[in-house]
Amino acid sequence: MKNVTITLDEQTAAWVRVHAARQNTSVSRIVGDMLRARMHEAREYDQAMRRFLAKKPVVLSKSGEGYPSREARHDRAGLR
């Protein structure tokens, strides 16, 4: 484990102390857990972005053809 010093304003420090006491844990554990969760989220996002960008682009229309109109794309005659 590595020790790190952080600086908090008085209101935040008071809140996190109360929160830690209610959770029966330390401020250090709460901060560590929050940072670990954020690191995990960032890794998952980066992996998903790499998977998305690795896919081949999809051609939406053939050369010389226009795109379908909004009405054609959202035609729901069967629901009316």
N, C-alpha and C positions, 0 to 999 in steps of 0.2 A: 504494500500500500504506500501511496505517496501523499504527503501532507501538502495542502494548498491553502493559502490565505485568501479570503475573499472580503470585499468591503460592501456592506449593506447600509442603507439608510436606517435610521432608528425604527421607523414604522415597520419596515420589512423584517428587520431583525427580530422585533418583538413578535410579529405574526408567526414567523417560522419557529421561534422557540415554543410558542403555545401549541402550534401544529405538531411539532415533534413530541411534546409532552403528551398530547392527546393520542398520538400514535404509539406511544411508549418506545420511542427511538430517539436518535440524536439528530441534530441539525446536519451534521456531516453525512449521516446515512441518507437523509432526505435529499440533500444536494447531489450526492453521488448517484442515487437512484434516478433522479430527474435527468442528470447528464447522461447516464447510461441509456435511458429510454430515448432521449433525443438522438444519441449516437446511433442507436439501432434504427430509428425512423429514417435518419439521413442515409444510412447504408441501404435500407430497403428502397428508398426513393431513387438513389443513384443506380442500383441494380435494375430497377424497373425502367428507368430512363435509357440505360444502355441496351436493354432488351428491345425496347421500342425503336430506338434509333438504328439498331442492327437489322431490322426488318426492311425488306425491299419495298420501295414506294409502289403504290397501287395506282394504275392509270384509271382516271375517272371517266374519260371520254376518249373516243377514237380520234385520230388526227382529222381535223377539218370539221368535226361535229361539235355542235354547241352543247353546253350542259343542259340538263333537263330544267324546266321551270320549277319554281317553288311549288306551284299547284300540282304539277306532275309528281314531284317527290313526296308530297304530303297528301296525295289523293287517298281519301278514305270513303269512297262512295258506298262501300259495303256497310259502313257504320251509320250512314245517314238514314 
